[in-house]
Amino acid sequence: MRIEDIVIESILKNNEKMAEFRDSAHNLRIGILGGTFDPIHYAHLATVEFIRGKYNLDKVIFIPSGNPPHKFWNITDKKDRYEMVVLATVKNENFVVSDMEIEKVGKTYTIDTLRELKKTYPTCELFFITGADAICDIEAWKDVAENFKLATFIAATRPGISLLRAQDYIEKLENKYNAKIINVYVPSLDISSTYIRDQLNLGKSVRYLIPENVEAYIKEKGLYNFGVE
């Protein structure tokens, strides 16, 4: 099957999953993972699955960012990033992908997304999954105090990030904002989107770092100068 057909089939399946989820989303524990996903890789998926199981999340919504205010490199087109996330998650019934940010015009902020999600799922408890490194920069986010009122934050500490340093800062945030923040060490893969982009730019293999359908999509679309020495 051509990758274009797989994308169409996967988007239809994701839309079905999302519609079923919206109809039944009452008093659930919902995980939220935003990001550029440029591109999505197995460390994203393994981290979220670990957190979903550990904290009994009923569903996790992946939200590819539209025009994030804090990213300064030449980000891949948001439609491509959205379609790659759909391809990567479509076979997991516990994962759904939202296009709410990529459909927006202008800069997209976490607080606006959380407000919209709270309106859509008023009886559900929201858990915003992010990296412990991002938590250490959260006071630069828009309306930081309200972010903490709308969701419990799960700060995933990955290899290379100090758990103790993150915990010290999290305790300061909890005291200052009355925030609910869970600091968790995730025994995940040491993979980054930056590393994958660099490998692809050099024409190196990324097999076993990203899902096969995502790799096929990148190759078909010629993203990240795939295969160019």
RANOR-V839057 format. One record per backbone hydrogen bond with DSSP energy under -1.0 kcal/mol. CO is the residue of the C=O (numbers start at 1). NH is the residue of the N-H. If there is no record, write none. Layout:
co | nh
CO | NH
CO | NH
This chain:
co | nh
2 | 6
3 | 7
4 | 8
5 | 9
6 | 10
7 | 11
8 | 12
9 | 13
10 | 14
11 | 15
12 | 16
13 | 17
14 | 18
15 | 19
16 | 20
17 | 21
18 | 22
19 | 23
20 | 24
24 | 26
28 | 125
29 | 58
29 | 59
30 | 127
31 | 61
32 | 129
33 | 63
35 | 65
41 | 45
42 | 46
43 | 47
44 | 48
45 | 49
46 | 50
47 | 51
48 | 52
49 | 53
50 | 54
51 | 55
52 | 57
59 | 31
60 | 96
61 | 33
62 | 98
63 | 35
67 | 108
73 | 75
77 | 81
78 | 82
79 | 83
80 | 84
81 | 85
82 | 86
83 | 87
84 | 88
85 | 89
86 | 90
89 | 92
92 | 95
94 | 60
96 | 62
99 | 103
101 | 104
109 | 113
110 | 114
111 | 115
112 | 116
113 | 117
114 | 118
115 | 119
116 | 120
117 | 121
121 | 124
125 | 30
126 | 152
127 | 32
128 | 154
130 | 156
131 | 135
132 | 136
134 | 137
135 | 138
137 | 140
138 | 141
143 | 147
144 | 148
145 | 149
146 | 150
147 | 151
152 | 128
153 | 182
154 | 130
155 | 184
156 | 132
157 | 186
158 | 161
162 | 166
163 | 167
164 | 168
165 | 169
166 | 170
167 | 171
168 | 172
169 | 173
170 | 174
171 | 175
172 | 176
173 | 177
174 | 178
180 | 153
182 | 155
184 | 157
186 | 188
189 | 191
192 | 196
193 | 197
194 | 198
195 | 199
196 | 200
197 | 201
198 | 202
199 | 204
200 | 203
206 | 209
206 | 210
209 | 42
211 | 215
212 | 216
213 | 217
214 | 218
215 | 219
216 | 220
217 | 221
218 | 222
218 | 223
223 | 226
225 | 228
